[in-house]
């Protein structure tokens, strides 16, 4: 009985520690905000907070950005406004979490583009 009681006391402490570590790592991540027009990698002046690196939180706040290669693994990717264009099949956004993406509109645009090609 003493062993079970010890685990019952220890488990909530371990859970709280895990949540605290996750929140601390998320809070410490650097944020990059896109506010211009141009290439994700070439037009570095459009990134407030610097060009995103591994673990960065990325926000496309306005403007139009073209992704020509794959991104590093981002902490998060959010589009509150603006346009993201993938220039080729190698262009991929990699992120642990993505939010505020208008997937239905994106799929409709892909369908419209494919309908106008020779494929």
DRENDO-1510 file (C-alpha; in Angstrom, 1 decimal, always signed):
<recs>
REC; n; res; u; v; w
REC; 1; UNK; +0.0; +0.0; +0.0 .
REC; 2; UNK; +2.8; +2.4; +0.7 .
REC; 3; UNK; +4.3; +2.0; -2.7 .
REC; 4; UNK; +1.0; +2.7; -4.5 .
REC; 5; UNK; +0.5; +5.8; -2.3 .
REC; 6; UNK; +4.0; +7.1; -3.3 .
REC; 7; UNK; +3.2; +6.7; -7.0 .
REC; 8; UNK; -0.1; +8.5; -6.6 .
REC; 9; UNK; +1.8; +11.5; -5.1 .
REC; 10; UNK; +4.7; +11.3; -7.6 .
REC; 11; UNK; +2.6; +11.1; -10.8 .
REC; 12; UNK; +1.0; +14.6; -10.5 .
REC; 13; UNK; +4.4; +16.1; -9.8 .
REC; 14; UNK; +5.9; +14.4; -12.9 .
REC; 15; UNK; +2.9; +15.6; -15.0 .
REC; 16; UNK; +3.3; +19.2; -13.8 .
REC; 17; UNK; +7.1; +19.1; -14.4 .
REC; 18; UNK; +6.5; +17.9; -18.0 .
REC; 19; UNK; +3.9; +20.6; -18.7 .
REC; 20; UNK; +6.3; +23.2; -17.3 .
REC; 21; UNK; +9.1; +22.1; -19.5 .
REC; 22; UNK; +6.9; +22.1; -22.6 .
REC; 23; UNK; +5.7; +25.7; -21.8 .
REC; 24; UNK; +9.2; +26.9; -21.1 .
REC; 25; UNK; +10.6; +25.5; -24.4 .
REC; 26; UNK; +7.7; +27.1; -26.4 .
REC; 27; UNK; +8.0; +30.4; -24.6 .
REC; 28; UNK; +11.8; +30.5; -25.4 .
REC; 29; UNK; +11.3; +30.0; -29.2 .
REC; 30; UNK; +12.2; +32.9; -31.4 .
REC; 31; UNK; +9.4; +34.5; -33.5 .
REC; 32; UNK; +9.8; +35.7; -37.1 .
REC; 33; UNK; +7.1; +37.7; -38.8 .
REC; 34; UNK; +6.8; +38.2; -42.5 .
REC; 35; UNK; +5.4; +41.5; -43.7 .
REC; 36; UNK; +6.5; +42.1; -47.2 .
REC; 37; UNK; +6.5; +40.6; -50.7 .
REC; 38; UNK; +9.2; +38.3; -52.1 .
REC; 39; UNK; +11.2; +35.1; -51.6 .
REC; 40; UNK; +11.2; +33.5; -48.1 .
REC; 41; UNK; +15.0; +33.0; -48.3 .
REC; 42; UNK; +16.3; +35.8; -50.6 .
REC; 43; UNK; +14.3; +38.8; -49.2 .
REC; 44; UNK; +15.6; +38.6; -45.6 .
REC; 45; UNK; +14.6; +42.2; -44.9 .
REC; 46; UNK; +10.9; +41.2; -44.9 .
REC; 47; UNK; +11.4; +39.1; -41.7 .
REC; 48; UNK; +11.0; +40.9; -38.5 .
REC; 49; UNK; +13.0; +38.8; -36.1 .
REC; 50; UNK; +15.2; +37.3; -38.8 .
REC; 51; UNK; +15.0; +34.5; -41.3 .
REC; 52; UNK; +13.3; +31.6; -39.5 .
REC; 53; UNK; +15.5; +28.8; -38.3 .
REC; 54; UNK; +14.9; +25.5; -36.7 .
REC; 55; UNK; +12.3; +25.8; -33.9 .
REC; 56; UNK; +11.2; +29.3; -34.8 .
REC; 57; UNK; +7.6; +30.4; -34.5 .
REC; 58; UNK; +6.7; +31.9; -37.9 .
REC; 59; UNK; +3.8; +34.3; -38.6 .
REC; 60; UNK; +2.8; +35.4; -42.1 .
REC; 61; UNK; +1.1; +38.6; -41.1 .
REC; 62; UNK; +0.7; +40.3; -44.5 .
REC; 63; UNK; +2.1; +40.5; -48.0 .
REC; 64; UNK; +3.0; +37.7; -50.3 .
REC; 65; UNK; +5.9; +35.2; -49.7 .
REC; 66; UNK; +7.2; +32.6; -52.1 .
REC; 67; UNK; +8.8; +29.4; -50.8 .
REC; 68; UNK; +11.4; +28.0; -53.2 .
REC; 69; UNK; +12.8; +25.2; -50.9 .
REC; 70; UNK; +11.8; +23.4; -47.8 .
REC; 71; UNK; +11.9; +25.2; -44.5 .
REC; 72; UNK; +13.7; +23.9; -41.5 .
REC; 73; UNK; +11.5; +22.2; -38.9 .
REC; 74; UNK; +9.7; +25.2; -37.4 .
REC; 75; UNK; +8.1; +25.3; -33.9 .
REC; 76; UNK; +4.9; +26.7; -35.4 .
REC; 77; UNK; +3.6; +28.2; -38.6 .
REC; 78; UNK; +0.6; +30.7; -38.6 .
REC; 79; UNK; -1.0; +32.6; -41.4 .
REC; 80; UNK; -3.1; +35.5; -40.1 .
REC; 81; UNK; -3.2; +37.2; -43.5 .
REC; 82; UNK; -1.2; +37.3; -46.7 .
REC; 83; UNK; -0.4; +34.7; -49.4 .
REC; 84; UNK; +2.1; +31.8; -49.4 .
REC; 85; UNK; +3.1; +30.4; -52.8 .
REC; 86; UNK; +5.0; +27.2; -53.3 .
REC; 87; UNK; +7.2; +27.6; -56.3 .
REC; 88; UNK; +7.9; +23.9; -56.9 .
REC; 89; UNK; +7.3; +20.4; -55.5 .
REC; 90; UNK; +10.4; +20.7; -53.3 .
REC; 91; UNK; +9.0; +23.7; -51.4 .
REC; 92; UNK; +7.6; +22.4; -48.2 .
REC; 93; UNK; +6.7; +24.1; -44.8 .
REC; 94; UNK; +7.7; +21.9; -42.0 .
REC; 95; UNK; +6.3; +22.8; -38.6 .
REC; 96; UNK; +5.2; +21.1; -35.4 .
REC; 97; UNK; +2.0; +23.1; -35.4 .
REC; 98; UNK; +0.1; +25.0; -38.1 .
REC; 99; UNK; -2.8; +27.3; -37.7 .
REC; 100; UNK; -5.1; +29.8; -39.4 .
REC; 101; UNK; -4.6; +28.1; -42.8 .
REC; 102; UNK; -7.5; +28.4; -45.3 .
REC; 103; UNK; -7.2; +24.8; -46.6 .
REC; 104; UNK; -10.5; +24.9; -48.6 .
REC; 105; UNK; -9.4; +28.0; -50.5 .
REC; 106; UNK; -6.0; +26.5; -51.1 .
REC; 107; UNK; -7.4; +23.3; -52.5 .
REC; 108; UNK; -9.7; +25.3; -54.7 .
REC; 109; UNK; -6.8; +27.3; -56.0 .
REC; 110; UNK; -4.8; +24.1; -56.7 .
REC; 111; UNK; -7.7; +22.7; -58.6 .
REC; 112; UNK; -8.0; +25.8; -60.7 .
REC; 113; UNK; -4.3; +25.9; -61.5 .
REC; 114; UNK; -4.2; +22.2; -62.4 .
REC; 115; UNK; -7.3; +22.7; -64.7 .
REC; 116; UNK; -5.3; +25.2; -66.7 .
REC; 117; UNK; -2.2; +23.1; -67.2 .
REC; 118; UNK; -1.4; +20.4; -69.7 .
REC; 119; UNK; -1.2; +17.7; -67.1 .
</recs>
